[in-house]
Amino acid sequence: MKNIFVGNLSFGATEDSVRSLFENHGTVEKVSIVTDRDSGQPRGFGFVEMPNDAEAERAISALNGTELGGRALNINEARPKAERGSGGGGFRRGGGGGRSRW
């Protein structure tokens, strides 16, 4: 199973339009377009899962740089998701801050 990153998607792109593009090159297991958590609007990228690695490689080679919805797609093998630390969220714990409260 290969997970493929599809970048520079137009905001009007649908899972069906991305699926049909990739199905010309092999079996597509899953398509997901990433949306903003708060607004629900597409973020301009997504992922395609293809069970056959050889078909996935051919799709990446054939489709990288092609246009969908007037935008040139950036397609490559997805990198593994980074592990998040237990502190996460970017918030500091404890005191500190810019100035003294005294």
Buried (B, 14 or more C-beta within 10 A) or exposed (E): EBBBBBBBBBEEBBBEBBEEBBBEBBEBEEBEBEEEEEEEEBBBBBBBBBEBEEBBBBBBEBBBEEEBBEBEBEBEEBEEEEEEEEEEEEEEEEEEEEEEEE
